[in-house]
Amino acid sequence: EDVKVITKDNVNILTGYYLKDDIKISLSLTLQDEKTIKLNSVHLDESGVAEILKFMNRKGNTNTSDSLMSFLESMNIKSIFVNFLQSNIKFILDANFIISGTTSIGQFEFICDENDNIQPYFIKFNTLETNYTLYVGNRQNMIVEPNYDLDDSGDISSTVINFSQKYLYGIDSCVKKVV
């Protein structure tokens, strides 16, 4: 529904959304050819975020051995194209693909690792006292808002999980996307 076509550098990018049960799933995609669709991004509403978190937590850890495409297929993504294109549609992910979502408590962004496994990348959540921003990379978590003194050897916060000062891989791709 609400499909728009954006032309940029002779490439047609389609945006729109579809509903699966009570979940609104917004898409940005490019038709590569008659059998290939490149997914640029997916945005989920609050119910969609709950679904991806359930999907990720099936094995009880941050990363999942299930692929991102398995999650998207569980959201019936292929069914919206079957009437218009052949049934053997191939989906590929853009190099900067991000799946994002918004809830009443904050925002979430997920990226894929080299094996298309879902990994939380950016999470911003609100409490009564303050807002927190969490970047996740290389299985290390680091809260960057509010700002803490990295040289402080005292108790940083009980909200920090597996705090690490190591370089967070993947942040360069996020910066490139913004630039």
Contact map, one row per residue, 1 for C-alpha under 8 A:
11100000000000011100000000000000000000000000000000000000000000000000000000000000000000000000000000000000000000000000000000000000000000000000000000000000000000000000000000000000000
11110000000000111000000000000000000000000000000000000000000000000000000000000000000000000000000000000000000000000000000000000000000000000000000000000000000000000000000000000000000
11111000000001111000000000000000000000000000000000000000000000000000000000000000000000000000000000000000000000000000000000000000000000000000000000000000000000000000000000000000000
01111100000001110000000000000000000000000000000000000000000000000000000000000000000000000000000000000000000000000000000000000000000000000000000000000000000000000000000000000000000
00111110000111100000000000000000000000000000000000000000000000000000000000000000000000000000000000000000000000000000000000000000000000000000000000000000000000000000000000000000000
00011111000111100000000000000000000000000000000000000000000000000000000000000000000000000000000000000000000000000000000000000000000000000000000000000000000000000000000000000000000
00001111111110000000000000000000000000000000000000000000000000000000000000000000000000000000000000000000000000000000000000000000000000000000000000000000000000000000000000000000000
00000111111110000000000000000000000000000000000000000000000000000000000000000000000000000000000000000000000000000000000000000000000000000000000000000000000000000000000000000000000
00000011111000000000000000000000000000000000000000000000000000000000000000000000000000000000000000000000000000000000000000000000000000000000000000000000000000000000000000000000000
00000011111100000000000000000000000000000000000000000000000000000000000000000000000000000000000000000000000000000000000000000000000000000000000000000000000000000000000000000000000
00000011111110000000000000000100000000000000000000000000000000000000000000000000000000000000000000000000000000000000000000000000000000000000000000000000000000000000000000000000000
00001111011111000000000000000110000000000000000000000000000000000000000000000000000000000000000000000000000000000000000000000000000000000000000000000000000000000000000000000000000
00001111001111100000000000011110000000000000000000000000000000000000000000000000000000000000000000000000000000000000000000000000000000000000000000000000000000000000000000000000000
00111100000111110000000000111100000000000000000000000000000000000000000000000000000000000000000000000000000000000000000000000000000000000000000000000000000000000000000000000000000
01111100000011111000000001111000000000000000000000000000000000000000000000000000000000000000000000000000000000000000000000000000000000000000000000000000000000000000000000000000000
11110000000001111100000001110000000000000000000000000000000000000000000000000000000000000000000000000000000000000000000000000000000000000000000000000000000000000000000000000000000
11100000000000111110000111100000000000000000000000000000000000000000000000000000000000000000000000000000000000000000000000000000000000000000000000000000000000000000000000000000000
10000000000000011111000111000000000000000000000000000000000000000000000000000001000000000000000000000000000000000000000000000000000000000000000000000000000000000000000000000000000
00000000000000001111111110000000000000000000000000000000000000000000000000000000000000000000000000000000000000000000000000000000000000000000000000000000000000000000000000000000000
00000000000000000111111110000000000000000000000000000000000000000000000000110000000000000000000000000000000000000000000000000000000000000000000000000000000000000000000000000000000
00000000000000000011111000000000000000000000000000000000000000000000000000000000000000000000000000000000000000000000000000000000000000000000000000000000000000000000000000000000000
00000000000000000011111100000000000000000000001000000000000000000000000000000000000000000000000000000000000000000000000000000000000000000000000000000000000000000000000000000000000
00000000000000000011111110000000000000000001111100000000000000000000000000000000000000000000000000000000000000000000000000000000000000000000000000000000000000000000000000000000000
00000000000000001111011111000000000000000001101100000000000000000000000000000000000000000000000000000000000000000000000000000000000000000000000000000000000000000000000000000000000
00000000000000001111001111100000000000000111100100000000000000000000000000000000000000000000000000000000000000000000000000000000000000000000000000000000000000000000000000000000000
00000000000000111100000111110000000000000111000000000000000000000000000000000000000000000000000000000000000000000000000000000000000000000000000000000000000000000000000000000000000
00000000000001111000000011111000000000111110000000000000000000000000000000000000000000000000000000000000000000000000000000000000000000000000000000000000000000000000000000000000000
00000000000011110000000001111100000000111100000000000000000000000000000000000000000000000000000000000000000000000000000000000000000000000000000000000000000000000000000000000000000
00000000000011100000000000111110000011111000000000000000000000000000000000000000000000000000000000000000000000000000000000000000000000000000000000000000000000000000000000000000000
00000000001111000000000000011111000011110000000000000000000000000000000000000000000000000000000000000000000000000000000000000000000000000000000000000000000000000000000000000000000
00000000000110000000000000001111110111000000000000000000000000000000000000000000000000000000000000000000000000000000000000000000000000000000000000000000000000000000000000000000000
00000000000000000000000000000111111111000000000000000000000000000000000000000000000000000000000000000000000000000000000000000000000000000000000000000000000000000000000000000000000
00000000000000000000000000000011111110000000000000000000000000000000000000000000000000000000000000000000000000000000000000000000000000000000000000000000000000000000000000000000000
00000000000000000000000000000011111100000000000000000000000000000000000000000000000011000000000000000000000000000000000000000000000000000000000000000000000000000000000000000000000
00000000000000000000000000000001111110000000000000000000000000000000000000000000000011011100000000000000000000000000000000000000000000000000000000000000000000000000000000000000000
00000000000000000000000000000011111111000000000000000000000000000000000000000000000000001111000000000000000000000000000000000000000000000000000000000000000000000000000000000000000
00000000000000000000000000001111101111100000000000000000000000000000000000000000000000001111000000000000000000000000000000000000000000000000000000000000000000000000000000000000000
00000000000000000000000000001111000111110000000000000000000000000000000000000000000000000011110000000000000000000000000000000000000000000000000000000000000000000000000000000000000
00000000000000000000000000111100000011111100000000000000000000000000000000000000000000000011110010000000000000000000000000000000000000000000000000000000000000000000000000000000000
00000000000000000000000000111100000001111100000000000000000000000000000000000000000000000000110111000000000000000000000000000000000000000000000000000000000000000000000000000000000
00000000000000000000000000111000000000111110000000000000000000000000000000000000000000000000010011110000000000000000000000000000000000000000000000000000000000000000000000000000000
00000000000000000000000011110000000000111111000000000000000000000000000000000000000000000000000001110000000000000000000000000000000000000000000000000000000000000000000000000000000
00000000000000000000000011100000000000001111100000000000000000000000000000000000000000000000000000111000000000000000000000000000000000000000000000000000000000000000000000000000000
00000000000000000000001111000000000000000111111110000000000000000000000000000000000000000000000000111100000000000000000000000000000000000000000000000000000000000000000000000000000
00000000000000000000001110000000000000000011111110000000000000000000000000000000000000000000000000001110000000000000000000000000000000000000000000000000000000000000000000000000000
00000000000000000000001000000000000000000001111111000000000000000000000000000000000000000000000000001111000000000000000000000000000000000000000000000000000000000000000000000000000
00000000000000000000011100000000000000000001111111100000000000000000000000000000000000000000000000000000000000000000000000000000000000000000000000000000000000000000000000000000000
00000000000000000000001110000000000000000001111111110000000000000000000000000000000000000000000000001000000000000000000000000000000000000000000000000000000000000000000000000000000
00000000000000000000000000000000000000000001111111111000000000000000000000000000000000000000000000001110000100000000000000000000000000000000000000000000000000000000000000000000000
00000000000000000000000000000000000000000000011111111100000000000000000000000000000000000000000000000000000000000000000000000000000000000000000000000000000000000000000000000000000
00000000000000000000000000000000000000000000001111111110000000000000000000000000000000000000000000000000000000000000000000000000000000000000000000000000000000000000000000000000000
00000000000000000000000000000000000000000000000111111111000000000000001000000000000000000000000000000000000000000000000000000000000000000000000000000000000000000000000000000000000
00000000000000000000000000000000000000000000000011111111100000000000000000000000000000000000000000000000000000000000000000000000000000000000000000000000000000000000000000000000000
00000000000000000000000000000000000000000000000001111111110000000000000000000000000000000000000000000000000000000000000000000000000000000000000000000000000000000000000000000000000
00000000000000000000000000000000000000000000000000111111110000000000001000000000000000000000000000000000000000000000000000000000000000000000000000000000000000000000000000000000000
00000000000000000000000000000000000000000000000000011111111111110000000000000000000000000000000000000000000000000000010000000000000000000000000000000000000000000000000000000000000
00000000000000000000000000000000000000000000000000001111111111010000000000000000000000000000000000000000000000000000000000000000000000000000000000000000000000000000000000000000000
00000000000000000000000000000000000000000000000000000111111110000000000000000000000000000000000000000000000000000000000000000000000000000000000000000000000000000000000000000000000
00000000000000000000000000000000000000000000000000000001111110010000000000000000000000000000000000000000000000000000000000000000000000000000000000000000000000000000000000000000000
00000000000000000000000000000000000000000000000000000001111111000000000000000000000000000000000000000000000000000000000000000000000000000000000000000000000000000000000000000000000
00000000000000000000000000000000000000000000000000000001111111110000000000000000000000000000000000000000000000000000000000000000000000000000000000000000000000000000000000000000000
00000000000000000000000000000000000000000000000000000001100111110000000000000000000000000000000000000000000000000000001100000000000000000010000000000000000000000000000000000000000
00000000000000000000000000000000000000000000000000000001000011111000000000000000000000000000000000000000000000000000111000000000000000000000000000000000000000000000000000000000000
00000000000000000000000000000000000000000000000000000001101011111110000000000000000000000000000000000000000000000000111000000000000000000000000000000000000000000000000000000000000
00000000000000000000000000000000000000000000000000000000000000111110000000000000000000000000000000000000000000000000100000000000000000000000000000000000000000000000000000000000000
00000000000000000000000000000000000000000000000000000000000000011111011000000000000000000000000000000000000000000000110000000000000000000000000000000000000000000000000000000000000
00000000000000000000000000000000000000000000000000000000000000011111111000000000000000000000000000000000000000000011110000000000000000000000000000000000000000000000000000000000000
00000000000000000000000000000000000000000000000000000000000000000111111100000000000000000000000000000000000000010001110000000000000000000000000000000000000000000000000000000000000
00000000000000000000000000000000000000000000000000000000000000000011111110000000000000000000000000000000000000000001000000000000000000000000000000000000000000000000000000000000000
00000000000000000000000000000000000000000000000000000000000000000111111111000000000000000000000000000000000000000000000000000000000000000000000000000000000000000000000000000000000
00000000000000000000000000000000000000000000000000010010000000000111111111100000000000000000000000000000000000000000000000000000000000000000000000000000000000000000000000000000000
00000000000000000000000000000000000000000000000000000000000000000001111111111000000000000000000000000000000000000000000000000000000000000000000000000000000000000000000000000000000
00000000000000000000000000000000000000000000000000000000000000000000111111111100000000000000000000000000000000000000000000000000000000000000000000000000000000000000000000000000000
00000000000000000000000000000000000000000000000000000000000000000000011111111000000000000000000000000000000000000000000000000000000000000000000000000000000000000000000000000000000
00000000000000000001000000000000000000000000000000000000000000000000001111111000000000000000000000000000000000000000000000000000000000000000000000000000000000000000000000000000000
00000000000000000001000000000000000000000000000000000000000000000000000111111111000000000000000000000000000000000000000000000000000000000000000000000000000000000000000000000000000
00000000000000000000000000000000000000000000000000000000000000000000000111111111100000000000000000000000000000000000000000000000000000000000000000000000000000000000000000000000000
00000000000000000000000000000000000000000000000000000000000000000000000010011111110000001000000000000000000000000000000000000000000000000000000000000000000000000000000000000000000
00000000000000000000000000000000000000000000000000000000000000000000000000011111111000000000000000000000000000000000000000000000000000000000000000000000000000000000000000000000000
00000000000000000100000000000000000000000000000000000000000000000000000000011111111000000000000000000000000000000000000000000000000000000000000000000000000000000000000000000000000
00000000000000000000000000000000000000000000000000000000000000000000000000001111111110100000000000000000000000000000000000000000000000000000000000000000000000000000000000000000000
00000000000000000000000000000000000000000000000000000000000000000000000000000111111111100000000000000000000000000000000000000000000000000000000000000000000000000000000000000000000
00000000000000000000000000000000000000000000000000000000000000000000000000000011111111000000000000000000000000000000000000000000000000000000000000000000000000000000000000000000000
00000000000000000000000000000000000000000000000000000000000000000000000000000000111111000000000000000000000000000000000000000000000000000000000000000000000000000000000000000000000
00000000000000000000000000000000011000000000000000000000000000000000000000000000111111101000000000000000000000000000000000000000000000000000000000000000000000000000000000000000000
00000000000000000000000000000000011000000000000000000000000000000000000000000000011111111000000000000000000000000000000000000000000000000000000000000000000000000000000000000000000
00000000000000000000000000000000000000000000000000000000000000000000000000000000110011111000000000000000000000000000000000000000000000000000000000000000000000000000000000000000000
00000000000000000000000000000000001000000000000000000000000000000000000000000000000001111100000000000000000000000000000000000000000000000000000000000000000000000000000000000000000
00000000000000000000000000000000001110000000000000000000000000000000000000000100000011111110000000000000000000000000000000000000000000000000000000000000000000000000000000000000000
00000000000000000000000000000000001110000000000000000000000000000000000000000000000000011111000000000000000000000000000000000000000000000000000000000000000000000000000000000000000
00000000000000000000000000000000000111100000000000000000000000000000000000000000000000001111100000000000000000000000000000000000000000000000000000000000000000000000000000000000000
00000000000000000000000000000000000111100000000000000000000000000000000000000000000000000111110000000000000000000000000000000000000000000000000000000000000000000000000000000000000
00000000000000000000000000000000000001110000000000000000000000000000000000000000000000000011111010000000000000000000000000000000000000000000000000000000000000000000000000000000000
00000000000000000000000000000000000001111000000000000000000000000000000000000000000000000001111110000000000000000000000000000000000000000000000000000000000000000000000000000000000
00000000000000000000000000000000000000000000000000000000000000000000000000000000000000000000111110000000000000000000000000000000000000000000000000000000000000000000000000000000000
00000000000000000000000000000000000000010000000000000000000000000000000000000000000000000000011111000000000000000000000000000000000000000000000000000000000000000000000000001100100
00000000000000000000000000000000000000111000000000000000000000000000000000000000000000000000111111100000000000110000000000000000000000000000000000000000000000000000000000000000000
00000000000000000000000000000000000000011100000000000000000000000000000000000000000000000000000111110000000011110000000000000000000000000000000000000000000000000000000000000000000
00000000000000000000000000000000000000001111000000000000000000000000000000000000000000000000000011111000000011100000000000000000000000000000000000000000000000000000000000000000000
00000000000000000000000000000000000000001111000000000000000000000000000000000000000000000000000001111100001111000000000000000000000000000000000000000000000000000000000000000000000
00000000000000000000000000000000000000000011110110000000000000000000000000000000000000000000000000111110001110000000000000000000000000000000000000000000000000000000000000000000000
00000000000000000000000000000000000000000001110010000000000000000000000000000000000000000000000000011111011100000000000000000000000000000000000000000000000000000000000000000000000
00000000000000000000000000000000000000000000110010000000000000000000000000000000000000000000000000001111111000000000000000000000000000000000000000000000000000000000000000000000000
00000000000000000000000000000000000000000000010000000000000000000000000000000000000000000000000000000111110000000000000000000000000000000000000000000000000000000000000000000000000
00000000000000000000000000000000000000000000000000000000000000000000000000000000000000000000000000000011111000000000000000001110000000000000000000000000000000000000000000000000000
00000000000000000000000000000000000000000000000000000000000000000000000000000000000000000000000000000111111100000000000000111100000000000000000000000000000000000000000000000000000
00000000000000000000000000000000000000000000000000000000000000000000000000000000000000000000000000011110111110000000000001111000000000000000000000000000000000000000000000000000000
00000000000000000000000000000000000000000000000010000000000000000000000000000000000000000000000000011100011111000000000111110000000000000000000000000000000000000000000000000000000
00000000000000000000000000000000000000000000000000000000000000000000000000000000000000000000000001111000001111100000000111100000000000000000000000000000000000000000000000000000000
00000000000000000000000000000000000000000000000000000000000000000000000000000000000000000000000001110000000111110000011111000000000000000000000000000000000000000000000000000000000
00000000000000000000000000000000000000000000000000000000000000000000000000000000000000000000000011100000000011111000011110000000000000000000000000000000000000000000000000000000000
00000000000000000000000000000000000000000000000000000000000000000001000000000000000000000000000011000000000001111111111000000000000000000000000000000000000000000000000000000000000
00000000000000000000000000000000000000000000000000000000000000000000000000000000000000000000000000000000000000111111111000000000000000000000000000000000000000000000000000000000000
00000000000000000000000000000000000000000000000000000000000000000000000000000000000000000000000000000000000000011111100000000000000000000000000000000000000000000000000000000000000
00000000000000000000000000000000000000000000000000000000000000000010000000000000000000000000000000000000000000011111100000000000000000000000000000000000000000000000000000000000000
00000000000000000000000000000000000000000000000000000000000000000011100000000000000000000000000000000000000000011111110000000000000000000000000000000000000000000000000000000000000
00000000000000000000000000000000000000000000000000000000000000111111000000000000000000000000000000000000000000011111111000000000000000000000000000000000000000000000000000000000000
00000000000000000000000000000000000000000000000000000001000000110111000000000000000000000000000000000000000001111001111100000000000000000000000000000000000000000000000000000000000
00000000000000000000000000000000000000000000000000000000000001110000000000000000000000000000000000000000000001111000111110000000000000000000000000000000000000000000000000000000000
00000000000000000000000000000000000000000000000000000000000001000000000000000000000000000000000000000000000111100000011111100000000000010000000000000000000000000000000000000000000
00000000000000000000000000000000000000000000000000000000000000000000000000000000000000000000000000000000000111100000001111100000000001111000000000000000000000000000000000000000000
00000000000000000000000000000000000000000000000000000000000000000000000000000000000000000000000000000000001111000000000111110000000011110000000000000000000000000000000000000000000
00000000000000000000000000000000000000000000000000000000000000000000000000000000000000000000000000000000011110000000000111111000000011100000000000000000000000000000000000000000000
00000000000000000000000000000000000000000000000000000000000000000000000000000000000000000000000000000000011100000000000001111100001111000000000000000000000000000000000000000000000
00000000000000000000000000000000000000000000000000000000000000000000000000000000000000000000000000000000111000000000000000111110001110000000000000000000000000000000000000000000000
00000000000000000000000000000000000000000000000000000000000000000000000000000000000000000000000000000000110000000000000000011111111100000000000000000000000000000000000000000000000
00000000000000000000000000000000000000000000000000000000000000000000000000000000000000000000000000000000100000000000000000001111111100000000000000000000000000000000000000000000000
00000000000000000000000000000000000000000000000000000000000000000000000000000000000000000000000000000000000000000000000000000111110000000000000000000000000000000000000000000000000
00000000000000000000000000000000000000000000000000000000000000000000000000000000000000000000000000000000000000000000000000000111111000000000000000000000000000000000000000000000000
00000000000000000000000000000000000000000000000000000000000000000000000000000000000000000000000000000000000000000000000000000111111100000000000001000000000000000000000000000000000
00000000000000000000000000000000000000000000000000000000000000000000000000000000000000000000000000000000000000000000000000011110111110000000000011000000000000000000000000000000000
00000000000000000000000000000000000000000000000000000000000000000000000000000000000000000000000000000000000000000000000000011110011111000000001111000000000000000000000000000000000
00000000000000000000000000000000000000000000000000000000000000000000000000000000000000000000000000000000000000000000000001111000001111100000001111000000000000000000000000000000000
00000000000000000000000000000000000000000000000000000000000000000000000000000000000000000000000000000000000000000000000011110000000111110000111110000000000000000000000000000000000
00000000000000000000000000000000000000000000000000000000000000000000000000000000000000000000000000000000000000000000000011100000000011111000111100000000000000000000000000000000000
00000000000000000000000000000000000000000000000000000000000000000000000000000000000000000000000000000000000000000000000111000000000001111111110000000000000000000000000100000000000
00000000000000000000000000000000000000000000000000000000000000000000000000000000000000000000000000000000000000000000000010000000000000111111100000000000000000000000000111100000000
00000000000000000000000000000000000000000000000000000000000000000000000000000000000000000000000000000000000000000000000000000000000000011111000000000000000000000000000110000000000
00000000000000000000000000000000000000000000000000000000000001000000000000000000000000000000000000000000000000000000000000000000000000011111100000000000000000000000000000000000000
00000000000000000000000000000000000000000000000000000000000000000000000000000000000000000000000000000000000000000000000000000000000000011111110000000000000000000111010100000000000
00000000000000000000000000000000000000000000000000000000000000000000000000000000000000000000000000000000000000000000000000000000000001111011111000000000000000011111000000000000000
00000000000000000000000000000000000000000000000000000000000000000000000000000000000000000000000000000000000000000000000000000000000001110001111100000000000000011111100000000000000
00000000000000000000000000000000000000000000000000000000000000000000000000000000000000000000000000000000000000000000000000000000000111100000111111100000000000010010000000000000000
00000000000000000000000000000000000000000000000000000000000000000000000000000000000000000000000000000000000000000000000000000000000111100000011111110000000000000000000000000000000
00000000000000000000000000000000000000000000000000000000000000000000000000000000000000000000000000000000000000000000000000000000001111000000001111110000000000000000000000000000000
00000000000000000000000000000000000000000000000000000000000000000000000000000000000000000000000000000000000000000000000000000000011110000000001111110000000000000000000000000000000
00000000000000000000000000000000000000000000000000000000000000000000000000000000000000000000000000000000000000000000000000000000000000000000001111111000000000000000000000000000000
00000000000000000000000000000000000000000000000000000000000000000000000000000000000000000000000000000000000000000000000000000000000000000000000111111101000100000000000000000000000
00000000000000000000000000000000000000000000000000000000000000000000000000000000000000000000000000000000000000000000000000000000000000000000000000111111000000000000000000000000000
00000000000000000000000000000000000000000000000000000000000000000000000000000000000000000000000000000000000000000000000000000000000000000000000000011111000000000000100000000000000
00000000000000000000000000000000000000000000000000000000000000000000000000000000000000000000000000000000000000000000000000000000000000000000000000001111100000000000000000000000000
00000000000000000000000000000000000000000000000000000000000000000000000000000000000000000000000000000000000000000000000000000000000000000000000000011111110100000000000000000000000
00000000000000000000000000000000000000000000000000000000000000000000000000000000000000000000000000000000000000000000000000000000000000000000000000000011111100000000000000000000000
00000000000000000000000000000000000000000000000000000000000000000000000000000000000000000000000000000000000000000000000000000000000000000000000000000001111100000000000000000000000
00000000000000000000000000000000000000000000000000000000000000000000000000000000000000000000000000000000000000000000000000000000000000000000000000000000111111000000000000000000000
00000000000000000000000000000000000000000000000000000000000000000000000000000000000000000000000000000000000000000000000000000000000000000000000000010001111111010000000000000000000
00000000000000000000000000000000000000000000000000000000000000000000000000000000000000000000000000000000000000000000000000000000000000000000000000000000001111110000000000000000000
00000000000000000000000000000000000000000000000000000000000000000000000000000000000000000000000000000000000000000000000000000000000000000000000000000000001111111000000000000000000
00000000000000000000000000000000000000000000000000000000000000000000000000000000000000000000000000000000000000000000000000000000000000000000000000000000000011111000000000000000000
00000000000000000000000000000000000000000000000000000000000000000000000000000000000000000000000000000000000000000000000000000000000000000000111000000000000111111110000000000000000
00000000000000000000000000000000000000000000000000000000000000000000000000000000000000000000000000000000000000000000000000000000000000000000110000000000000001111110000000000000000
00000000000000000000000000000000000000000000000000000000000000000000000000000000000000000000000000000000000000000000000000000000000000000001110000000000000000011111000000000000000
00000000000000000000000000000000000000000000000000000000000000000000000000000000000000000000000000000000000000000000000000000000000000000001111000000000000000011111100000000000000
00000000000000000000000000000000000000000000000000000000000000000000000000000000000000000000000000000000000000000000000000000000000000000001110000000000000000000111110000000000000
00000000000000000000000000000000000000000000000000000000000000000000000000000000000000000000000000000000000000000000000000000000000000000000010000000100000000000011111000000000000
00000000000000000000000000000000000000000000000000000000000000000000000000000000000000000000000000000000000000000000000000000000000000000001000000000000000000000001111100000000000
00000000000000000000000000000000000000000000000000000000000000000000000000000000000000000000000000000000000000000000000000000000000000000000000000000000000000000000111110000000000
00000000000000000000000000000000000000000000000000000000000000000000000000000000000000000000000000000000000000000000000000000000000000011101000000000000000000000000011111100000000
00000000000000000000000000000000000000000000000000000000000000000000000000000000000000000000000000000000000000000000000000000000000000001100000000000000000000000000001111110000000
00000000000000000000000000000000000000000000000000000000000000000000000000000000000000000000000000000000000000000000000000000000000000001000000000000000000000000000000111111100000
00000000000000000000000000000000000000000000000000000000000000000000000000000000000000000000000000000000000000000000000000000000000000001000000000000000000000000000000111111110000
00000000000000000000000000000000000000000000000000000000000000000000000000000000000000000000000000000000000000000000000000000000000000000000000000000000000000000000000011111111000
00000000000000000000000000000000000000000000000000000000000000000000000000000000000000000000000100000000000000000000000000000000000000000000000000000000000000000000000001111111100
00000000000000000000000000000000000000000000000000000000000000000000000000000000000000000000000100000000000000000000000000000000000000000000000000000000000000000000000001111111110
00000000000000000000000000000000000000000000000000000000000000000000000000000000000000000000000000000000000000000000000000000000000000000000000000000000000000000000000000111111111
00000000000000000000000000000000000000000000000000000000000000000000000000000000000000000000000000000000000000000000000000000000000000000000000000000000000000000000000000011111111
00000000000000000000000000000000000000000000000000000000000000000000000000000000000000000000000100000000000000000000000000000000000000000000000000000000000000000000000000001111111
00000000000000000000000000000000000000000000000000000000000000000000000000000000000000000000000000000000000000000000000000000000000000000000000000000000000000000000000000000111111
00000000000000000000000000000000000000000000000000000000000000000000000000000000000000000000000000000000000000000000000000000000000000000000000000000000000000000000000000000011111
